Amino acid sequence: MYRASYFKEVSGFKKDLHTNEDMEFVARAIMHGKKVAYAADAKVYHSHTFTCKDIWKRYSAIGKFFTENKWILKEVEKDHKAESTGINQALGELKYLLKESPWSIPRSCLYSFIKFIAFKLAF
């Protein structure tokens, strides 16, 4: 959620973005001295049923986004290695699946591999 005045002040979403518009907006806002709150306890339910092809397209688009917006990664990497975020997410997912759904681990590994390769080829 964004306060309308806040959103307009930093020019809202860029029109030419096809993905990660929220990330790009927040990065610009922070660079302009705005504050951003992260609600770790917020719950988000996704209804996507992605095929391997869908995952490939999405992560190719994300790789392209970061190719075109390298300034965001440069800012992030002042504090920590950006690549570790994806690795930590994949490991966290595997840890969860090990306890809750071990039979889903092969699919998770396949999806993580597709995400990584698609992102790297586009980036």
C-alpha positions in Angstrom: 0.0 0.0 0.0 1.2 3.5 -0.8 -0.1 6.8 0.4 -1.3 8.6 -2.8 0.7 11.8 -2.1 3.8 9.7 -1.4 3.3 7.7 -4.6 2.9 10.8 -6.7 5.8 12.6 -5.1 8.3 10.1 -6.4 6.5 9.7 -9.8 4.7 6.4 -9.1 5.5 3.3 -11.2 7.5 3.7 -14.4 5.4 2.9 -17.5 8.0 0.8 -19.3 8.4 -1.9 -16.6 6.9 -5.4 -17.1 7.9 -6.8 -13.7 9.2 -5.7 -10.3 7.6 -2.3 -10.6 7.1 -2.2 -6.8 10.8 -2.9 -6.2 11.9 -0.2 -8.6 9.4 2.3 -7.0 10.5 1.5 -3.5 14.2 1.8 -4.4 13.7 5.2 -5.9 11.7 6.3 -2.9 14.4 5.2 -0.5 17.0 7.0 -2.7 14.9 10.1 -2.3 15.0 9.8 1.5 11.6 8.2 2.0 11.0 5.5 4.6 9.6 2.1 3.8 8.1 -0.3 6.2 8.5 -4.1 5.9 5.7 -6.1 7.7 7.3 -9.5 8.2 4.1 -10.8 9.7 2.0 -9.9 6.7 0.5 -12.9 4.9 0.3 -13.1 1.1 -1.5 -15.8 -0.7 -0.5 -16.4 -4.3 -2.8 -18.3 -6.6 -0.3 -18.9 -9.3 0.0 -22.4 -10.8 3.2 -21.9 -12.8 4.4 -24.4 -15.3 8.2 -24.7 -15.9 7.7 -22.5 -19.0 5.9 -19.8 -16.9 8.7 -19.9 -14.3 11.3 -19.5 -17.2 9.4 -16.5 -18.6 9.0 -14.8 -15.2 12.7 -15.2 -14.1 13.9 -14.2 -17.6 11.8 -11.0 -17.2 13.3 -10.5 -13.7 16.8 -10.9 -15.1 16.1 -8.4 -17.8 14.7 -6.0 -15.2 17.9 -6.2 -13.2 20.0 -5.8 -16.4 18.1 -2.5 -17.0 18.2 -1.4 -13.4 21.6 -2.4 -12.2 21.6 0.6 -9.9 19.3 -1.2 -7.5 21.7 -4.1 -7.2 24.6 -1.7 -6.7 22.8 -0.1 -3.8 21.8 -3.4 -2.2 25.4 -4.8 -2.6 26.7 -2.0 -0.4 25.3 -4.0 2.5 25.3 -7.6 1.4 25.7 -9.8 -1.6 22.4 -9.6 -3.6 22.8 -13.2 -4.9 22.6 -14.6 -1.4 19.0 -13.5 -1.2 17.8 -16.0 -3.8 20.1 -18.7 -2.3 18.7 -18.2 1.2 15.1 -18.3 -0.2 15.7 -21.6 -1.9 17.4 -23.1 1.1 14.6 -21.8 3.4 12.1 -23.5 1.1 14.0 -26.8 1.2 14.2 -26.6 5.0 10.4 -26.1 5.2 9.7 -28.8 2.7 11.9 -31.3 4.5 9.6 -31.0 7.5 6.2 -30.4 5.8 6.3 -32.0 2.3 9.4 -33.9 1.5 7.9 -35.4 -1.6 7.9 -31.8 -3.0 11.6 -31.4 -2.8 12.4 -32.6 -6.3 9.9 -30.2 -7.8 11.3 -27.4 -5.7 14.9 -28.2 -6.8 13.8 -28.2 -10.5 12.0 -24.9 -10.1 15.0 -23.3 -8.3 17.3 -24.5 -11.1 15.0 -23.1 -13.8 14.8 -19.8 -11.9 18.5 -19.5 -11.6 19.3 -20.4 -15.2 16.6 -18.2 -16.7 17.7 -15.2 -14.5 21.4 -15.7 -15.3 20.9 -16.0 -19.0 18.7 -12.8 -19.1 21.1 -10.9 -16.7 
